[in-house]
Amino acid sequence: MTNRSVADSIRELGARVPDPDAPIAYSLTLTAEALPRMAAVFVHDQRTSLECPTWCTVDHAAENPRHLEDVHHEGAPVRLSMPLYNGSETVMVARLAQWPFAPGENRGRTYLAVDPDGRDEDAALYRDAALAFADQLAAHAAGIRRLALQADTAVTS
């Protein structure tokens, strides 16, 4: 009886055995771009359709705004919660927003809606202001991290 490797036995059966030292073949494929969807909107009880951005999470069919200008898009919220002794409290919420039919120069422009204290008073930050705000948050987080590294560790029992 000869000593044969498992690979030799597999080859005898006609199967191809890859070289374990050969590079793994791969290919990259482009991801498909998500397309906007058409959403049914009831404005003052009249059905109409509008193009809804891919990031919008609003159930437009469940709303019944009185005017077309009241139709809006909102994205999923990004929340910052702060731990407290009795639970936690949301201290900031950010999301994408757009009012496609609002009057004025910002009509249809997408912005970052930031609610700084959970009271539904949003600040509208367009791209440059939103990026500057994100940089301020990153610097603030770095300052908190520096302080946290100086704090004592928790006592465990």
PyMOL CGO cylinders between C-alpha atoms (Angstrom):
from pymol import cmd
from pymol.cgo import CYLINDER

trace = [
    CYLINDER, 0.00, 0.00, 0.00, 1.46, 3.29, -1.00, 0.3, 1, 1, 1, 1, 1, 1,
    CYLINDER, 1.46, 3.29, -1.00, 1.08, 6.49, 0.89, 0.3, 1, 1, 1, 1, 1, 1,
    CYLINDER, 1.08, 6.49, 0.89, -0.92, 8.86, -1.21, 0.3, 1, 1, 1, 1, 1, 1,
    CYLINDER, -0.92, 8.86, -1.21, -2.01, 12.33, -0.33, 0.3, 1, 1, 1, 1, 1, 1,
    CYLINDER, -2.01, 12.33, -0.33, -5.63, 13.27, -0.20, 0.3, 1, 1, 1, 1, 1, 1,
    CYLINDER, -5.63, 13.27, -0.20, -4.96, 15.61, -3.12, 0.3, 1, 1, 1, 1, 1, 1,
    CYLINDER, -4.96, 15.61, -3.12, -3.68, 12.67, -5.22, 0.3, 1, 1, 1, 1, 1, 1,
    CYLINDER, -3.68, 12.67, -5.22, -6.83, 10.69, -4.41, 0.3, 1, 1, 1, 1, 1, 1,
    CYLINDER, -6.83, 10.69, -4.41, -9.01, 13.61, -5.43, 0.3, 1, 1, 1, 1, 1, 1,
    CYLINDER, -9.01, 13.61, -5.43, -7.05, 14.07, -8.67, 0.3, 1, 1, 1, 1, 1, 1,
    CYLINDER, -7.05, 14.07, -8.67, -7.62, 10.40, -9.53, 0.3, 1, 1, 1, 1, 1, 1,
    CYLINDER, -7.62, 10.40, -9.53, -11.35, 11.03, -9.34, 0.3, 1, 1, 1, 1, 1, 1,
    CYLINDER, -11.35, 11.03, -9.34, -10.95, 13.72, -11.98, 0.3, 1, 1, 1, 1, 1, 1,
    CYLINDER, -10.95, 13.72, -11.98, -11.39, 16.69, -9.69, 0.3, 1, 1, 1, 1, 1, 1,
    CYLINDER, -11.39, 16.69, -9.69, -9.13, 19.71, -9.91, 0.3, 1, 1, 1, 1, 1, 1,
    CYLINDER, -9.13, 19.71, -9.91, -7.16, 20.46, -6.78, 0.3, 1, 1, 1, 1, 1, 1,
    CYLINDER, -7.16, 20.46, -6.78, -6.04, 24.07, -6.50, 0.3, 1, 1, 1, 1, 1, 1,
    CYLINDER, -6.04, 24.07, -6.50, -2.44, 24.83, -5.68, 0.3, 1, 1, 1, 1, 1, 1,
    CYLINDER, -2.44, 24.83, -5.68, -2.42, 25.96, -2.04, 0.3, 1, 1, 1, 1, 1, 1,
    CYLINDER, -2.42, 25.96, -2.04, 0.33, 28.49, -2.79, 0.3, 1, 1, 1, 1, 1, 1,
    CYLINDER, 0.33, 28.49, -2.79, -1.41, 30.03, -5.79, 0.3, 1, 1, 1, 1, 1, 1,
    CYLINDER, -1.41, 30.03, -5.79, -2.99, 33.46, -5.34, 0.3, 1, 1, 1, 1, 1, 1,
    CYLINDER, -2.99, 33.46, -5.34, -6.73, 33.45, -4.85, 0.3, 1, 1, 1, 1, 1, 1,
    CYLINDER, -6.73, 33.45, -4.85, -8.52, 34.71, -7.91, 0.3, 1, 1, 1, 1, 1, 1,
    CYLINDER, -8.52, 34.71, -7.91, -11.02, 37.51, -7.33, 0.3, 1, 1, 1, 1, 1, 1,
    CYLINDER, -11.02, 37.51, -7.33, -12.82, 40.16, -9.24, 0.3, 1, 1, 1, 1, 1, 1,
    CYLINDER, -12.82, 40.16, -9.24, -14.42, 43.42, -8.24, 0.3, 1, 1, 1, 1, 1, 1,
    CYLINDER, -14.42, 43.42, -8.24, -17.87, 44.32, -9.41, 0.3, 1, 1, 1, 1, 1, 1,
    CYLINDER, -17.87, 44.32, -9.41, -19.41, 47.72, -9.18, 0.3, 1, 1, 1, 1, 1, 1,
    CYLINDER, -19.41, 47.72, -9.18, -22.36, 47.98, -6.84, 0.3, 1, 1, 1, 1, 1, 1,
    CYLINDER, -22.36, 47.98, -6.84, -25.58, 48.97, -8.47, 0.3, 1, 1, 1, 1, 1, 1,
    CYLINDER, -25.58, 48.97, -8.47, -26.66, 52.50, -7.77, 0.3, 1, 1, 1, 1, 1, 1,
    CYLINDER, -26.66, 52.50, -7.77, -29.80, 52.61, -5.67, 0.3, 1, 1, 1, 1, 1, 1,
    CYLINDER, -29.80, 52.61, -5.67, -32.53, 54.34, -7.62, 0.3, 1, 1, 1, 1, 1, 1,
    CYLINDER, -32.53, 54.34, -7.62, -35.15, 56.68, -6.19, 0.3, 1, 1, 1, 1, 1, 1,
    CYLINDER, -35.15, 56.68, -6.19, -38.62, 55.23, -5.77, 0.3, 1, 1, 1, 1, 1, 1,
    CYLINDER, -38.62, 55.23, -5.77, -41.98, 56.69, -6.62, 0.3, 1, 1, 1, 1, 1, 1,
    CYLINDER, -41.98, 56.69, -6.62, -44.11, 57.29, -3.54, 0.3, 1, 1, 1, 1, 1, 1,
    CYLINDER, -44.11, 57.29, -3.54, -47.84, 57.91, -3.32, 0.3, 1, 1, 1, 1, 1, 1,
    CYLINDER, -47.84, 57.91, -3.32, -48.62, 61.10, -1.42, 0.3, 1, 1, 1, 1, 1, 1,
    CYLINDER, -48.62, 61.10, -1.42, -52.06, 62.34, -0.42, 0.3, 1, 1, 1, 1, 1, 1,
    CYLINDER, -52.06, 62.34, -0.42, -52.14, 66.14, -0.39, 0.3, 1, 1, 1, 1, 1, 1,
    CYLINDER, -52.14, 66.14, -0.39, -55.40, 67.46, 1.00, 0.3, 1, 1, 1, 1, 1, 1,
    CYLINDER, -55.40, 67.46, 1.00, -56.93, 64.04, 0.26, 0.3, 1, 1, 1, 1, 1, 1,
    CYLINDER, -56.93, 64.04, 0.26, -55.80, 64.11, -3.38, 0.3, 1, 1, 1, 1, 1, 1,
    CYLINDER, -55.80, 64.11, -3.38, -53.43, 61.31, -4.45, 0.3, 1, 1, 1, 1, 1, 1,
    CYLINDER, -53.43, 61.31, -4.45, -50.28, 62.32, -6.27, 0.3, 1, 1, 1, 1, 1, 1,
    CYLINDER, -50.28, 62.32, -6.27, -46.91, 60.66, -6.84, 0.3, 1, 1, 1, 1, 1, 1,
    CYLINDER, -46.91, 60.66, -6.84, -43.48, 62.01, -6.19, 0.3, 1, 1, 1, 1, 1, 1,
    CYLINDER, -43.48, 62.01, -6.19, -39.95, 60.76, -6.56, 0.3, 1, 1, 1, 1, 1, 1,
    CYLINDER, -39.95, 60.76, -6.56, -38.59, 59.76, -3.16, 0.3, 1, 1, 1, 1, 1, 1,
    CYLINDER, -38.59, 59.76, -3.16, -34.80, 59.73, -2.54, 0.3, 1, 1, 1, 1, 1, 1,
    CYLINDER, -34.80, 59.73, -2.54, -33.22, 56.39, -1.68, 0.3, 1, 1, 1, 1, 1, 1,
    CYLINDER, -33.22, 56.39, -1.68, -32.34, 57.60, 1.83, 0.3, 1, 1, 1, 1, 1, 1,
    CYLINDER, -32.34, 57.60, 1.83, -35.90, 58.70, 2.72, 0.3, 1, 1, 1, 1, 1, 1,
    CYLINDER, -35.90, 58.70, 2.72, -37.64, 56.68, 5.44, 0.3, 1, 1, 1, 1, 1, 1,
    CYLINDER, -37.64, 56.68, 5.44, -40.94, 58.63, 5.55, 0.3, 1, 1, 1, 1, 1, 1,
    CYLINDER, -40.94, 58.63, 5.55, -44.13, 56.66, 4.88, 0.3, 1, 1, 1, 1, 1, 1,
    CYLINDER, -44.13, 56.66, 4.88, -45.64, 59.29, 2.57, 0.3, 1, 1, 1, 1, 1, 1,
    CYLINDER, -45.64, 59.29, 2.57, -48.86, 57.30, 2.08, 0.3, 1, 1, 1, 1, 1, 1,
    CYLINDER, -48.86, 57.30, 2.08, -49.58, 57.58, 5.82, 0.3, 1, 1, 1, 1, 1, 1,
    CYLINDER, -49.58, 57.58, 5.82, -49.33, 61.37, 5.81, 0.3, 1, 1, 1, 1, 1, 1,
    CYLINDER, -49.33, 61.37, 5.81, -52.00, 63.77, 4.61, 0.3, 1, 1, 1, 1, 1, 1,
    CYLINDER, -52.00, 63.77, 4.61, -50.44, 67.24, 4.37, 0.3, 1, 1, 1, 1, 1, 1,
    CYLINDER, -50.44, 67.24, 4.37, -52.72, 70.13, 3.50, 0.3, 1, 1, 1, 1, 1, 1,
    CYLINDER, -52.72, 70.13, 3.50, -50.31, 71.68, 0.98, 0.3, 1, 1, 1, 1, 1, 1,
    CYLINDER, -50.31, 71.68, 0.98, -47.71, 70.31, -1.42, 0.3, 1, 1, 1, 1, 1, 1,
    CYLINDER, -47.71, 70.31, -1.42, -45.13, 72.55, 0.31, 0.3, 1, 1, 1, 1, 1, 1,
    CYLINDER, -45.13, 72.55, 0.31, -45.61, 70.43, 3.47, 0.3, 1, 1, 1, 1, 1, 1,
    CYLINDER, -45.61, 70.43, 3.47, -44.33, 67.25, 1.78, 0.3, 1, 1, 1, 1, 1, 1,
    CYLINDER, -44.33, 67.25, 1.78, -40.84, 66.46, 3.04, 0.3, 1, 1, 1, 1, 1, 1,
    CYLINDER, -40.84, 66.46, 3.04, -38.23, 63.69, 3.03, 0.3, 1, 1, 1, 1, 1, 1,
    CYLINDER, -38.23, 63.69, 3.03, -36.33, 62.51, 6.12, 0.3, 1, 1, 1, 1, 1, 1,
    CYLINDER, -36.33, 62.51, 6.12, -33.58, 59.94, 6.46, 0.3, 1, 1, 1, 1, 1, 1,
    CYLINDER, -33.58, 59.94, 6.46, -32.88, 57.53, 9.28, 0.3, 1, 1, 1, 1, 1, 1,
    CYLINDER, -32.88, 57.53, 9.28, -31.78, 59.35, 12.45, 0.3, 1, 1, 1, 1, 1, 1,
    CYLINDER, -31.78, 59.35, 12.45, -28.28, 59.15, 13.87, 0.3, 1, 1, 1, 1, 1, 1,
    CYLINDER, -28.28, 59.15, 13.87, -28.65, 59.60, 17.62, 0.3, 1, 1, 1, 1, 1, 1,
    CYLINDER, -28.65, 59.60, 17.62, -26.13, 60.50, 20.30, 0.3, 1, 1, 1, 1, 1, 1,
    CYLINDER, -26.13, 60.50, 20.30, -27.27, 59.33, 23.71, 0.3, 1, 1, 1, 1, 1, 1,
    CYLINDER, -27.27, 59.33, 23.71, -25.62, 60.24, 26.98, 0.3, 1, 1, 1, 1, 1, 1,
    CYLINDER, -25.62, 60.24, 26.98, -25.58, 57.77, 29.87, 0.3, 1, 1, 1, 1, 1, 1,
    CYLINDER, -25.58, 57.77, 29.87, -27.20, 59.06, 33.05, 0.3, 1, 1, 1, 1, 1, 1,
    CYLINDER, -27.20, 59.06, 33.05, -27.66, 57.55, 36.50, 0.3, 1, 1, 1, 1, 1, 1,
    CYLINDER, -27.66, 57.55, 36.50, -31.23, 56.55, 35.69, 0.3, 1, 1, 1, 1, 1, 1,
    CYLINDER, -31.23, 56.55, 35.69, -30.82, 55.46, 32.07, 0.3, 1, 1, 1, 1, 1, 1,
    CYLINDER, -30.82, 55.46, 32.07, -29.82, 57.59, 29.13, 0.3, 1, 1, 1, 1, 1, 1,
    CYLINDER, -29.82, 57.59, 29.13, -30.91, 60.73, 27.34, 0.3, 1, 1, 1, 1, 1, 1,
    CYLINDER, -30.91, 60.73, 27.34, -30.69, 61.62, 23.67, 0.3, 1, 1, 1, 1, 1, 1,
    CYLINDER, -30.69, 61.62, 23.67, -28.62, 64.76, 23.43, 0.3, 1, 1, 1, 1, 1, 1,
    CYLINDER, -28.62, 64.76, 23.43, -28.44, 65.10, 19.64, 0.3, 1, 1, 1, 1, 1, 1,
    CYLINDER, -28.44, 65.10, 19.64, -30.16, 63.70, 16.57, 0.3, 1, 1, 1, 1, 1, 1,
    CYLINDER, -30.16, 63.70, 16.57, -28.99, 64.20, 12.97, 0.3, 1, 1, 1, 1, 1, 1,
    CYLINDER, -28.99, 64.20, 12.97, -30.62, 63.08, 9.73, 0.3, 1, 1, 1, 1, 1, 1,
    CYLINDER, -30.62, 63.08, 9.73, -30.84, 64.01, 6.07, 0.3, 1, 1, 1, 1, 1, 1,
    CYLINDER, -30.84, 64.01, 6.07, -33.85, 66.13, 5.16, 0.3, 1, 1, 1, 1, 1, 1,
    CYLINDER, -33.85, 66.13, 5.16, -35.37, 67.79, 2.12, 0.3, 1, 1, 1, 1, 1, 1,
    CYLINDER, -35.37, 67.79, 2.12, -38.47, 69.87, 1.40, 0.3, 1, 1, 1, 1, 1, 1,
    CYLINDER, -38.47, 69.87, 1.40, -38.90, 69.41, -2.36, 0.3, 1, 1, 1, 1, 1, 1,
    CYLINDER, -38.90, 69.41, -2.36, -41.72, 71.95, -2.81, 0.3, 1, 1, 1, 1, 1, 1,
    CYLINDER, -41.72, 71.95, -2.81, -40.83, 74.57, -0.19, 0.3, 1, 1, 1, 1, 1, 1,
    CYLINDER, -40.83, 74.57, -0.19, -40.68, 78.14, -1.44, 0.3, 1, 1, 1, 1, 1, 1,
    CYLINDER, -40.68, 78.14, -1.44, -37.37, 79.96, -1.57, 0.3, 1, 1, 1, 1, 1, 1,
    CYLINDER, -37.37, 79.96, -1.57, -33.82, 79.43, -2.75, 0.3, 1, 1, 1, 1, 1, 1,
    CYLINDER, -33.82, 79.43, -2.75, -33.29, 76.21, -0.78, 0.3, 1, 1, 1, 1, 1, 1,
    CYLINDER, -33.29, 76.21, -0.78, -36.23, 74.45, -2.43, 0.3, 1, 1, 1, 1, 1, 1,
    CYLINDER, -36.23, 74.45, -2.43, -35.41, 70.79, -2.96, 0.3, 1, 1, 1, 1, 1, 1,
    CYLINDER, -35.41, 70.79, -2.96, -31.89, 71.00, -1.50, 0.3, 1, 1, 1, 1, 1, 1,
    CYLINDER, -31.89, 71.00, -1.50, -30.85, 68.14, 0.76, 0.3, 1, 1, 1, 1, 1, 1,
    CYLINDER, -30.85, 68.14, 0.76, -29.34, 69.15, 4.09, 0.3, 1, 1, 1, 1, 1, 1,
    CYLINDER, -29.34, 69.15, 4.09, -28.27, 67.69, 7.42, 0.3, 1, 1, 1, 1, 1, 1,
    CYLINDER, -28.27, 67.69, 7.42, -30.99, 68.39, 9.99, 0.3, 1, 1, 1, 1, 1, 1,
    CYLINDER, -30.99, 68.39, 9.99, -29.42, 68.56, 13.45, 0.3, 1, 1, 1, 1, 1, 1,
    CYLINDER, -29.42, 68.56, 13.45, -31.62, 68.61, 16.54, 0.3, 1, 1, 1, 1, 1, 1,
    CYLINDER, -31.62, 68.61, 16.54, -29.16, 69.53, 19.31, 0.3, 1, 1, 1, 1, 1, 1,
    CYLINDER, -29.16, 69.53, 19.31, -31.34, 68.75, 22.32, 0.3, 1, 1, 1, 1, 1, 1,
    CYLINDER, -31.34, 68.75, 22.32, -34.21, 66.50, 21.23, 0.3, 1, 1, 1, 1, 1, 1,
    CYLINDER, -34.21, 66.50, 21.23, -36.80, 69.29, 21.10, 0.3, 1, 1, 1, 1, 1, 1,
    CYLINDER, -36.80, 69.29, 21.10, -37.48, 69.08, 17.34, 0.3, 1, 1, 1, 1, 1, 1,
    CYLINDER, -37.48, 69.08, 17.34, -35.75, 72.40, 16.64, 0.3, 1, 1, 1, 1, 1, 1,
    CYLINDER, -35.75, 72.40, 16.64, -33.54, 71.46, 13.70, 0.3, 1, 1, 1, 1, 1, 1,
    CYLINDER, -33.54, 71.46, 13.70, -30.58, 73.40, 12.39, 0.3, 1, 1, 1, 1, 1, 1,
    CYLINDER, -30.58, 73.40, 12.39, -30.30, 73.05, 8.60, 0.3, 1, 1, 1, 1, 1, 1,
    CYLINDER, -30.30, 73.05, 8.60, -26.66, 72.45, 7.67, 0.3, 1, 1, 1, 1, 1, 1,
    CYLINDER, -26.66, 72.45, 7.67, -25.77, 72.19, 4.00, 0.3, 1, 1, 1, 1, 1, 1,
    CYLINDER, -25.77, 72.19, 4.00, -22.67, 70.25, 2.90, 0.3, 1, 1, 1, 1, 1, 1,
    CYLINDER, -22.67, 70.25, 2.90, -19.85, 72.66, 3.88, 0.3, 1, 1, 1, 1, 1, 1,
    CYLINDER, -19.85, 72.66, 3.88, -21.44, 73.60, 7.20, 0.3, 1, 1, 1, 1, 1, 1,
    CYLINDER, -21.44, 73.60, 7.20, -22.29, 69.94, 7.93, 0.3, 1, 1, 1, 1, 1, 1,
    CYLINDER, -22.29, 69.94, 7.93, -18.69, 68.86, 7.26, 0.3, 1, 1, 1, 1, 1, 1,
    CYLINDER, -18.69, 68.86, 7.26, -17.35, 71.67, 9.47, 0.3, 1, 1, 1, 1, 1, 1,
    CYLINDER, -17.35, 71.67, 9.47, -19.77, 70.59, 12.20, 0.3, 1, 1, 1, 1, 1, 1,
    CYLINDER, -19.77, 70.59, 12.20, -18.63, 66.96, 11.84, 0.3, 1, 1, 1, 1, 1, 1,
    CYLINDER, -18.63, 66.96, 11.84, -15.01, 68.15, 12.23, 0.3, 1, 1, 1, 1, 1, 1,
    CYLINDER, -15.01, 68.15, 12.23, -15.99, 70.03, 15.41, 0.3, 1, 1, 1, 1, 1, 1,
    CYLINDER, -15.99, 70.03, 15.41, -17.66, 66.88, 16.76, 0.3, 1, 1, 1, 1, 1, 1,
    CYLINDER, -17.66, 66.88, 16.76, -14.53, 64.83, 16.00, 0.3, 1, 1, 1, 1, 1, 1,
    CYLINDER, -14.53, 64.83, 16.00, -12.35, 67.38, 17.82, 0.3, 1, 1, 1, 1, 1, 1,
    CYLINDER, -12.35, 67.38, 17.82, -14.78, 67.39, 20.75, 0.3, 1, 1, 1, 1, 1, 1,
    CYLINDER, -14.78, 67.39, 20.75, -14.71, 63.56, 20.85, 0.3, 1, 1, 1, 1, 1, 1,
    CYLINDER, -14.71, 63.56, 20.85, -10.89, 63.63, 20.85, 0.3, 1, 1, 1, 1, 1, 1,
    CYLINDER, -10.89, 63.63, 20.85, -10.98, 66.01, 23.84, 0.3, 1, 1, 1, 1, 1, 1,
    CYLINDER, -10.98, 66.01, 23.84, -13.40, 63.73, 25.69, 0.3, 1, 1, 1, 1, 1, 1,
    CYLINDER, -13.40, 63.73, 25.69, -11.15, 60.74, 24.92, 0.3, 1, 1, 1, 1, 1, 1,
    CYLINDER, -11.15, 60.74, 24.92, -8.12, 62.58, 26.38, 0.3, 1, 1, 1, 1, 1, 1,
    CYLINDER, -8.12, 62.58, 26.38, -10.11, 63.25, 29.55, 0.3, 1, 1, 1, 1, 1, 1,
    CYLINDER, -10.11, 63.25, 29.55, -11.44, 59.68, 29.70, 0.3, 1, 1, 1, 1, 1, 1,
    CYLINDER, -11.44, 59.68, 29.70, -7.91, 58.28, 29.57, 0.3, 1, 1, 1, 1, 1, 1,
    CYLINDER, -7.91, 58.28, 29.57, -7.12, 60.24, 32.74, 0.3, 1, 1, 1, 1, 1, 1,
    CYLINDER, -7.12, 60.24, 32.74, -10.16, 58.95, 34.64, 0.3, 1, 1, 1, 1, 1, 1,
    CYLINDER, -10.16, 58.95, 34.64, -9.89, 56.08, 37.09, 0.3, 1, 1, 1, 1, 1, 1,
    CYLINDER, -9.89, 56.08, 37.09, -11.14, 52.66, 36.07, 0.3, 1, 1, 1, 1, 1, 1,
    CYLINDER, -11.14, 52.66, 36.07, -14.38, 51.36, 37.54, 0.3, 1, 1, 1, 1, 1, 1,
    CYLINDER, -14.38, 51.36, 37.54, -14.23, 49.33, 40.73, 0.3, 1, 1, 1, 1, 1, 1,
    CYLINDER, -14.23, 49.33, 40.73, -15.39, 45.78, 40.08, 0.3, 1, 1, 1, 1, 1, 1,
    CYLINDER, -15.39, 45.78, 40.08, -16.48, 43.38, 42.76, 0.3, 1, 1, 1, 1, 1, 1,
]
cmd.load_cgo(trace, "trace")
